[in-house]
Amino acid sequence: MESKGCDVSDPVSWPQATERLGRRFGKDCLIGAGTVLSAADCARVADIGGRLMADPNVDADVLAMAQARRMVTMPGVFTLTEALLAVRRGASALKFFPASILRPSGIAAQLAVLAAYVAAGIRVFGLGSSLYRPGMTAAEVRERVPASVRAYDQALTEAAG
């Protein structure tokens, strides 16, 4: 985790990971949970120190709970209507989901397109299954991180011109 910053979200079904990551990297990284489907789940994430809430949809109750707990919010959106609704409800960032079927060329799966998104003003990218798949060891995930960081840094450099 040598880049300029990092955000990490774990599935809400594995709160021990959020708690452990928070203890180890909490001062340097934004740690939280993904697939947050209820306000109660969001509250549990905040109670164990999570500061990031990502969910696959725009849920008013989840957003309100996250905002009340001063969490960074990243609701999932697919359409412009959903994106604007999320922004009106105070989302900190947007999670284009499922990213693999959005243009250009599936932002979740193809790191090569990051520069186009950075040029459009996007600075936060969720890598999801590009970085981690169930059953992978920490060592396997660690091997994938440098390539992701390099792609992100390269995209920022290219966008800066």
C-alpha positions as MATLAB code, in Angstrom:
seq = 'MESKGCDVSDPVSWPQATERLGRRFGKDCLIGAGTVLSAADCARVADIGGRLMADPNVDADVLAMAQARRMVTMPGVFTLTEALLAVRRGASALKFFPASILRPSGIAAQLAVLAAYVAAGIRVFGLGSSLYRPGMTAAEVRERVPASVRAYDQALTEAAG';
ca = [
       0.000    0.000    0.000;
       2.589    2.446   -1.161;
       0.395    4.688   -3.306;
      -0.787    8.162   -2.397;
      -3.750    6.694   -0.538;
      -5.961    3.660   -0.404;
      -9.534    2.659    0.189;
     -10.413   -0.870    1.243;
     -13.860   -2.361    1.561;
     -14.666   -5.884    2.683;
     -17.895   -7.773    2.273;
     -20.193   -6.816    5.141;
     -20.523  -10.549    5.862;
     -16.917  -10.616    7.103;
     -16.717   -7.902    9.807;
     -13.538   -9.377   11.293;
     -11.648   -8.310    8.164;
     -12.828   -4.713    8.466;
     -11.861   -4.618   12.132;
      -8.400   -6.148   11.532;
      -7.659   -3.950    8.532;
      -8.770   -0.909   10.504;
      -6.354   -1.701   13.325;
      -3.458   -2.270   10.926;
      -4.032    0.354    8.214;
      -6.742    2.639    9.621;
      -4.523    5.702    9.900;
      -3.279    5.391    6.314;
      -6.293    3.912    4.542;
     -10.024    4.359    4.403;
     -11.376    1.010    5.631;
     -14.984   -0.082    5.448;
     -17.423   -2.545    3.958;
     -18.961   -3.311    0.601;
     -22.324   -4.859   -0.206;
     -23.946   -2.955    2.658;
     -27.654   -3.689    2.211;
     -29.258   -2.234    5.343;
     -28.901    0.653    7.753;
     -28.277   -1.898   10.523;
     -25.332   -3.377    8.583;
     -23.998    0.128    8.037;
     -24.221    0.870   11.772;
     -22.345   -2.356   12.580;
     -19.554   -1.391   10.175;
     -19.271    2.035   11.832;
     -19.324    0.451   15.304;
     -16.192   -1.599   14.505;
     -14.355    1.411   13.094;
     -15.289    1.280    9.415;
     -15.254    4.660    7.693;
     -16.271    3.599    4.161;
     -19.677    2.300    3.072;
     -20.163    0.888   -0.405;
     -23.430   -0.658   -1.473;
     -24.680   -2.059   -4.778;
     -27.605    0.378   -4.973;
     -28.869    3.782   -3.833;
     -30.630    3.081   -0.534;
     -31.814    6.209    1.290;
     -31.718    4.546    4.726;
     -28.187    3.201    4.248;
     -26.949    6.579    2.991;
     -28.583    8.399    5.906;
     -27.030    6.021    8.456;
     -23.594    6.323    6.862;
     -23.815   10.101    6.799;
     -24.982   10.198   10.419;
     -21.891    8.146   11.304;
     -19.664   10.458    9.195;
     -18.687    7.666    6.813;
     -17.582    8.063    3.216;
     -20.457    6.806    1.072;
     -20.184    5.058   -2.282;
     -23.577    3.821   -3.494;
     -23.814    1.645   -6.574;
     -25.306    3.267   -9.661;
     -25.903    2.061  -13.195;
     -27.948    4.803  -14.839;
     -27.670    8.570  -14.932;
     -30.918    8.723  -12.958;
     -29.391    6.636  -10.166;
     -26.179    8.664  -10.233;
     -28.044   11.962   -9.893;
     -30.256   10.542   -7.138;
     -27.163    9.396   -5.222;
     -25.542   12.810   -5.604;
     -28.735   14.558   -4.418;
     -28.755   12.260   -1.388;
     -25.206   13.317   -0.530;
     -23.063   10.445   -1.815;
     -19.330   11.032   -1.376;
     -18.512    9.027   -4.511;
     -20.284    6.752   -6.975;
     -19.714    3.042   -7.520;
     -20.566    2.225  -11.132;
     -22.015   -1.257  -10.736;
     -21.737   -3.663  -12.316;
     -18.767   -1.906  -13.847;
     -17.843   -4.759  -16.178;
     -20.796   -4.021  -18.460;
     -20.522   -0.230  -18.443;
     -18.536    1.689  -21.044;
     -15.710    2.224  -21.754;
     -14.822   -1.439  -21.890;
     -15.665   -2.436  -18.335;
     -13.845   -0.235  -15.815;
     -13.765   -2.987  -13.198;
     -11.943   -5.468  -15.398;
      -9.645   -3.429  -17.614;
      -7.139   -1.223  -15.858;
      -5.979    0.089  -19.224;
      -8.959    2.458  -19.434;
      -8.232    4.296  -16.189;
      -6.677    7.291  -17.955;
      -9.927    8.085  -19.782;
     -11.822    8.106  -16.495;
      -9.189   10.204  -14.723;
      -9.364   12.687  -17.603;
     -13.120   12.848  -16.983;
     -12.472   13.751  -13.324;
     -12.844   10.372  -11.629;
     -10.233    9.730   -8.930;
     -11.563    6.689   -7.026;
     -11.727    3.237   -8.592;
     -13.099    0.045   -7.085;
     -11.192   -2.924   -8.398;
     -13.335   -5.649   -6.863;
     -12.726   -8.988   -8.517;
      -9.825   -7.509  -10.479;
      -7.976   -7.496   -7.166;
      -9.647  -10.146   -5.015;
     -11.731  -13.250   -5.596;
     -13.086  -15.516   -2.858;
     -10.570  -18.163   -1.886;
      -7.486  -16.106   -2.696;
      -4.784  -15.863   -0.074;
      -3.449  -12.562    1.231;
      -0.215  -13.273   -0.647;
      -2.099  -13.653   -3.933;
      -3.909  -10.362   -3.398;
      -0.648   -8.678   -2.386;
       0.877   -9.778   -5.713;
      -1.896   -7.987   -7.616;
      -1.660   -4.679   -5.731;
       1.499   -3.246   -7.367;
       0.060   -3.557  -10.881;
      -3.123   -1.801   -9.764;
      -1.181    1.004   -8.082;
       1.029    1.424  -11.173;
      -2.031    1.597  -13.444;
      -3.649    4.215  -11.200;
      -0.480    6.316  -10.986;
       0.024    6.042  -14.758;
      -3.567    7.135  -15.388;
      -3.065   10.217  -13.192;
       0.174   11.054  -15.000;
      -1.410   10.664  -18.445;
      -4.428   12.759  -17.478;
      -2.160   15.533  -16.173;
      -0.586   15.590  -19.627;
];
